[in-house]
Amino acid sequence: MKVYIETLGCPKNITDSESAAGVLEKAGHSIISNPANADIIMVNTCGFINDAKQESINMILDLSAYKKGDKLLIVTGCLSQRYSDDLFAEMPEVDIFLGVNDYPNLPAIIQGHQKGKRDQFKSTYDRQYIEISERKSLSAPYTAYLKIAEGCDNSCAYCVIPSIRGPYRSRNKEAILNEAKDLANHGCRELTLIAQDVTGYGLDLYPDYALPSLLEDLCLIENLKWIRLMYCYEDRITEDLITVMARQDKICKYLDIPIQHCSDKLLRLMNRRSTKDSIIDKIKRLRQAMPDIHIRTTIITGFPGETQLEFKELMAFIAEMKFDRLGVFAYSKEEDTPAAVMKAQVRELTKAKRRDDIMALQRQISLGLNQKKIGRTFEVLIEEVNEEEHTCIGRTCYDAREIDNEVLFTPAIAHRIGDFATVRITDAFDYDLTGEEIVQ
């Protein structure tokens, strides 16, 4: 049968969808890009915060319009895992609900589905990572996410991920390396390591902290050019990790460290292990070891108990630290989390205002940092080619896929998507750069 897959949410969902596509293709199904022509429509949902939940529900309803005749509508992912019973009762247009861990069983589930009936499954977990050897790329092959662990043990007070995806389970290093080699052999030049906490890799599986040695082994894969780390907890960024990052040219001098706040009071309420001093110290050590490092972070505004005093402290902290990349979320009150029942909940308008104030500050910081790049040259990975306008769009090693800044430049030679070009920056804006290619 022909299968269309729609993926919402984080990069972890992207890897799950690609695993599902691989499993289905191996079972004889074909993956297509148009839902109108599909026999099966699958929506891989996000259930992390309210906005993401609503987006997932809207997408399910939109795609249900294509359901005619014997077509199957399957809903999977975090929303389905978290609200399976409610969705089953409220969305009769959906034929099959799956959790986040059911992809190896997907062909059998489809084959066993009886016309006119509806099925509901919910994933369970053990303490081992479940390997899915099949994977089919659903995007350009030059860049790929590589999941190195599943689940989370951190128990942040605002987060539902541990209850959705289960306990932290590191993936065997050999399996990671084998998949990385296979991706590289099929044209992958940029590999982005992901997990709920990348810096927790191996703590449950090996006697020693394993992320530095994993990175060393990945750097030996010949065809890989960039290796990027996402979702790194500050307290687990060790000296060994910093040393490996500084020494290995293939590892992008880029680190995603979601600190969420700087107030020690708020960090304690969030059940985070960091303190303001530890965050400042870690950033200083990273910048000393790698002066060109670009640090991305995320912030939550309006967490319960955040007063105007803590918010002013946060604004001053951001102004001082000058993060290269920064995203902000207004706190989302999620049921079944400790934060949801905390006192001193912040008004929605206040949360949003504080979020907007931080983004206004960050735009100024980003513009200033970008302006310092005018006249410098950077290697750019090309992601769009417009032959009519004679332009290309790409990003540097300091910018993550679909998240960070872009570079619009005039090419000097013909290019294809996935090529690298050396670009001299000629102008800078809040978040993006422009330039011209230099042929060396």
Buried (B, 14 or more C-beta within 10 A) or exposed (E): BBBBBBBBBBBBBBBBBBBBBBBBBEBEBEBBEEBEEBBBBBBBBBBBBEEBBEBBBEBBEEBBEBBEEEBBBBBBBBBBBBBBEEBBEEBEEBBBBBBBBBBBBBBEBBEEBEEEEBBBBBBEBEEEBBEBEBBBBBEEEBBBBBBBBBBBBBEBBBBBBBBBBBEBBBBBBEBBBEBBBEBBEEBBBBBBBBBBBBBBBBBBBBEEBBBBBBBEBBBEBEEBBBBBBBBBBBBBBEEBBBEBBBEBEBBBBBBBBBBBBBBBBBBEBBBBBBBBEBBBEBBEEBEEBBEEBBBBBBBBBBBBBBEEEBBEBBBEBBEEBBBBBBBBBBBBBBEEBBBBEBEEBBEEEBBEBBBEBBBEBBBEBBEEBBEEBBEEBBEBBBBEBEEEEEBBBBBBBBBBBEBBBBBBBBBEEEBEBBBBBBBBBEEBBEBBBBBBBEEE
